[in-house]
Amino acid sequence: MSVVAFGTDGIRGPAGAFPVVPEVARGVGRAALAEARDAVVLVGRDRRPSGAKLQQDVVAGIVAAGGTALVAGVVPTAALQIALAEGVAGAGVMVTASHNPASDNGFKVLLARGRKPDDAEAAVIAGVIASPELPARSAGTARDAERLVRDTWGRAVAAAAGDLSPLAGRRIAIDLANGAAVSVRREIESLVPTLIHWIGAGEGAINDGCGTEHLETLAEAVRSEGLDGGFAVDGDADRCRLVDGSGAEITGDAVLWRLALHLRAPAMAVTVMSTGALESLLPGVRVVRTAVGDRYVREAMERGALPLGGEDSGHVLFGDHAGGDGVLTGLRALVAGFSAAPDLARAYAPFQPWPRTVRSVAVARRPPISTVPALVAAERDAVARLGPRGRTLLRYSGTEPVIRILVEGTDAAAVAAVGDDLAAAARRELA
């Protein structure tokens, strides 16, 4: 079998086409088992049409290799991470394509304590997936673990959410994206002391016109129903995006800013894509920047014992919670907002990101940027034009043949002009 490439968050693609096929699913099961010191692997999925069969294939790979598969059924990715952190199993597999369309699927491999593999571990896992399937001395077993995992998630979220009384009397919308979080709707209802207007609660296809990638659905419901705001999660419920009472989006960076204030965090981790305004808006808070990807954020948090981290895309991580949990993020962000002001718009209004532009330029080759003199010179000139608070970031996409160009600064006109010039230089040198 061909070697399967791991992205920043596992394997993903159209269901039924390589690498999202039964053979790879069995290999993922074997690879997870190889990482589980106790020979027990926890397996969950979201609600995609292809999910049940692919979950069976992952379980088959574990059992054929002599391991024990704990089958969690439909649960959020965070539920697996929390169960792993509590020692339920030594490794896990989540069958999901996250926020991708329902026709896609994929696999996230989770290691001990619910953490995601680093680059070296991902390479080892990819090698096991590609290796031949060898018969075990004796077959393993599969056991149901759905109720155990859901109950574990419910207890952990209740403990981390803490006092939700600021939500009492509010009317909020929660969009479950017709995804994994549908399975924990009752647990959410038992936690939240307010009226919930449900969207994407199981009546349609996953991520189809709902969830984080279709925030307009949440926004329209908030406006039409006269609600106080709400949040949406994605297919496996590890990502969260919010809107205020007018239906206006509250950005991921704004959520991180408000949470840092509410939690009185002395430090936090964000990726290089988050706005540079965070440092100026959070005096006294140490802001650590990482590569793009929530696993890099988690690694930085663990190294520095940081209580908070995340990405502008909607991934938020907490030091007191093992999972990347969109539901917990939404609840905490709403509580932080309503604790700071009478409504969410006023609570988040002080957050003003710097002007920025992000360009994607198609490339025919991908040499190290530092080896392209014209790009190095263009970037050096850009920094001088943007001033001391400006910055640029050029990086190749991990999934597409493009170079991403981020330009940020305090002068909107300069930011736009520099973005145009860097994009033109990239087209000349790399297209």
Long-range contacts (C-beta under 8 A, 24 or more apart in sequence): 1-27, 1-129, 1-130, 2-130, 3-126, 3-127, 3-129, 3-130, 4-126, 4-129, 4-130, 5-126, 6-117, 6-122, 6-123, 6-125, 6-126, 7-398, 7-399, 8-292, 8-293, 8-295, 8-398, 9-98, 9-108, 9-116, 9-293, 9-294, 9-295, 10-106, 10-107, 10-108, 10-109, 10-116, 11-106, 11-107, 12-97, 12-98, 12-100, 12-104, 12-105, 12-106, 13-97, 13-104, 13-105, 13-106, 14-103, 14-104, 15-48, 15-49, 15-50, 15-54, 15-97, 15-103, 15-104, 15-105, 16-50, 20-50, 20-54, 20-97, 20-104, 20-105, 20-106, 20-107, 22-53, 22-54, 22-57, 24-107, 24-129, 25-54, 25-57, 25-58, 25-61, 25-95, 25-107, 26-57, 26-58, 26-60, 26-61, 26-64, 26-133, 27-61, 27-128, 27-129, 27-130, 27-131, 27-133, 28-58, 28-61, 28-93, 28-107, 28-109, 28-125, 28-129, 29-57, 29-58, 29-59, 29-60, 29-61, 29-62, 29-65, 29-67, 29-69, 29-93, 30-61, 30-62, 30-64, 30-65, 30-128, 30-129, 30-131, 30-133, 31-109, 31-125, 31-126, 31-128, 31-129, 32-58, 32-62, 32-91, 32-92, 32-93, 32-109, 32-110, 32-125, 33-61, 33-62, 33-65, 33-66, 33-67, 33-91, 34-125, 34-128, 35-90, 35-91, 35-109, 35-111, 35-112, 35-117, 35-121, 35-125, 36-67, 36-89, 36-90, 36-91, 36-112, 37-90, 37-112, 38-89, 38-90, 39-66, 39-67, 39-68, 39-90, 39-140, 40-67, 40-68, 40-69, 40-70, 40-88, 40-89, 40-90, 40-91, 41-67, 41-68, 41-69, 41-70, 41-89, 41-90, 41-91, 41-92, 41-93, 42-70, 42-72, 42-80, 42-83, 42-84, 42-88, 42-89, 42-91, 42-92, 42-93, 42-110, 42-145, 42-149, 43-69, 43-70, 43-71, 43-72, 43-92, 43-93, 43-94, 43-95, 44-72, 44-73, 44-74, 44-75, 44-77, 44-79, 44-80, 44-92, 44-93, 44-94, 44-95, 44-149, 44-180, 45-73, 45-74, 45-75, 45-94, 45-95, 45-96, 45-180, 46-74, 46-94, 46-95, 46-96, 46-97, 46-179, 46-180, 46-206, 46-235, 46-236, 47-74, 47-178, 47-179, 47-180, 47-182, 47-202, 47-206, 47-235, 48-95, 48-96, 48-97, 48-102, 48-104, 48-105, 48-206, 48-235, 49-102, 49-205, 50-105, 51-95, 51-96, 51-105, 54-95, 54-105, 54-107, 55-95, 58-93, 58-95, 58-107, 59-142, 61-133, 62-140, 62-142, 63-139, 63-140, 63-141, 63-142, 64-133, 64-135, 64-136, 64-139, 64-140, 65-133, 65-134, 65-136, 65-140, 66-136, 66-137, 66-138, 66-139, 66-140, 67-140, 68-140, 68-141, 68-142, 68-143, 69-140, 69-141, 69-142, 69-143, 70-142, 70-143, 70-144, 70-145, 70-148, 70-149, 71-142, 71-143, 71-144, 71-145, 71-146, 72-145, 72-146, 72-148, 72-149, 72-150, 73-144, 73-146, 73-183, 74-146, 74-180, 74-182, 74-183, 75-146, 75-149, 75-150, 75-153, 75-180, 75-183, 75-184, 76-153, 76-180, 76-181, 76-183, 76-184, 76-233, 76-236, 76-237, 76-238, 76-323, 76-325, 76-326, 76-327, 77-108, 77-110, 77-180, 77-236, 77-237, 77-238, 77-323, 77-324, 78-153, 78-237, 78-238, 78-321, 78-322, 78-323, 78-324, 78-325, 78-326, 78-327, 78-328, 79-149, 79-150, 79-152, 79-153, 79-184, 79-323, 80-110, 80-114, 80-149, 80-323, 81-110, 81-114, 81-115, 81-322, 81-323, 81-324, 82-114, 82-152, 82-153, 82-156, 82-321, 82-322, 82-323, 83-114, 83-145, 83-148, 83-149, 83-152, 83-153, 84-110, 84-111, 84-112, 84-113, 84-114, 84-322, 85-113, 85-114, 85-322, 85-323, 86-152, 88-145, 88-148, 88-149, 88-152, 94-236, 96-180, 96-235, 96-236, 97-235, 98-234, 98-235, 98-236, 98-238, 98-239, 99-177, 99-207, 99-211, 99-212, 99-213, 99-234, 99-235, 99-239, 100-207, 100-235, 101-207, 101-208, 102-205, 102-206, 102-207, 102-208, 108-236, 113-322, 114-322, 114-323, 115-295, 115-298, 116-294, 116-295, 116-298, 117-295, 118-295, 118-299, 150-183, 150-184, 150-187, 153-184, 153-187, 153-323, 154-184, 154-187, 154-190, 154-191, 156-321, 156-322, 156-323, 157-187, 157-191, 157-321, 157-325, 157-327, 157-328, 157-331, 158-191, 160-318, 160-320, 160-321, 160-328, 160-332, 161-191, 161-328, 161-331, 161-332, 161-335, 163-335, 164-191, 164-192, 164-193, 164-331, 164-335, 165-193, 166-334, 166-335, 166-338, 166-339, 167-192, 167-193, 167-194, 167-331, 167-334, 167-335, 167-338, 168-193, 168-194, 169-194, 170-194, 170-195, 170-228, 170-229, 170-334, 170-338, 171-195, 171-197, 171-225, 171-226, 171-227, 171-228, 172-196, 172-197, 172-227, 172-228, 172-229, 172-230, 172-231, 172-334, 173-197, 173-198, 173-199, 173-218, 173-221, 173-222, 173-225, 173-227, 173-229, 173-230, 173-231, 174-198, 174-199, 174-230, 174-231, 174-232, 174-330, 175-199, 175-200, 175-210, 175-211, 175-217, 175-218, 175-221, 175-230, 175-231, 175-232, 175-233, 176-200, 176-201, 176-202, 176-210, 176-211, 176-233, 176-237, 177-206, 177-207, 177-210, 177-211, 177-212, 177-232, 177-233, 177-234, 177-235, 177-237, 178-202, 178-203, 178-204, 178-205, 178-206, 178-207, 178-208, 178-210, 178-211, 179-206, 179-207, 179-211, 179-233, 179-234, 179-235, 179-236, 179-237, 180-235, 180-236, 180-237, 181-233, 181-237, 181-326, 181-327, 184-327, 188-327, 191-331, 192-331, 197-221, 197-225, 197-227, 197-230, 199-232, 200-232, 206-235, 207-234, 207-235, 211-235, 212-239, 212-240, 212-241, 212-314, 212-326, 215-241, 215-243, 215-249, 218-243, 218-247, 219-243, 219-247, 219-248, 219-249, 220-247, 222-246, 222-247, 223-247, 228-338, 228-343, 228-344, 229-334, 229-337, 229-343, 229-344, 230-330, 231-326, 231-329, 231-330, 231-333, 231-334, 233-326, 233-327, 233-330, 234-314, 234-326, 237-325, 237-326, 237-327, 238-294, 238-315, 238-323, 238-324, 238-325, 238-326, 239-313, 239-314, 239-315, 239-324, 239-326, 240-314, 240-316, 240-326, 240-327, 240-329, 240-330, 240-333, 241-314, 242-330, 242-333, 242-334, 242-344, 244-337, 244-343, 244-344, 244-345, 244-348, 245-343, 245-344, 245-345, 246-345, 248-345, 250-333, 250-337, 250-344, 250-348, 251-312, 251-351, 251-353, 252-310, 252-311, 252-312, 252-313, 252-314, 252-315, 252-316, 253-277, 253-278, 253-312, 253-351, 253-353, 254-348, 254-351, 254-353, 255-310, 255-314, 255-316, 255-329, 255-333, 256-308, 256-310, 256-312, 256-316, 257-281, 257-282, 257-351, 258-333, 258-336, 258-337, 258-340, 258-347, 258-348, 258-351, 259-308, 259-316, 259-332, 259-333, 259-336, 260-285, 260-308, 261-336, 261-340, 262-332, 262-335, 262-336, 262-339, 262-340, 263-307, 263-308, 263-336, 265-306, 265-307, 265-308, 266-307, 267-304, 267-306, 267-307, 268-306, 268-307, 268-308, 268-309, 268-310, 269-297, 269-300, 269-301, 269-304, 269-306, 269-308, 269-309, 269-310, 269-317, 270-297, 270-309, 270-310, 270-311, 270-312, 271-296, 271-297, 271-311, 271-312, 272-393, 272-406, 273-311, 273-312, 273-313, 273-393, 273-406, 274-311, 274-312, 275-312, 275-353, 275-354, 275-356, 275-408, 276-354, 276-389, 276-391, 276-408, 277-351, 277-352, 277-353, 277-354, 281-350, 281-351, 281-352, 292-395, 294-324, 298-324, 354-389, 354-408, 354-409, 354-410, 355-408, 355-409, 355-410, 355-411, 355-412, 355-415, 355-416, 356-406, 356-407, 356-408, 356-409, 356-415, 357-406, 357-407, 357-415, 357-416, 357-419, 358-404, 358-405, 358-406, 358-407, 359-404, 359-405, 359-407, 359-419, 359-422, 359-423, 360-397, 360-400, 360-402, 360-403, 360-404, 360-405, 361-402, 361-403, 361-405, 361-423, 361-426, 361-427, 361-430, 361-431, 362-401, 362-402, 362-431, 363-396, 363-401, 363-402, 363-403, 363-426, 363-430, 363-431, 364-401, 364-430, 364-431, 365-430, 366-396, 366-401, 366-403, 366-430, 367-430, 369-394, 369-395, 369-403, 372-429, 372-430, 374-425, 374-428, 374-429, 375-422, 375-425, 375-426, 375-429, 378-421, 378-422, 378-425, 379-422, 381-421, 382-407, 382-418, 382-421, 382-422, 385-414, 385-417, 385-418, 386-411, 386-414, 386-415, 386-418, 387-411, 387-414, 390-414, 390-415, 390-418, 392-418, 392-422, 394-422, 394-426, 403-430
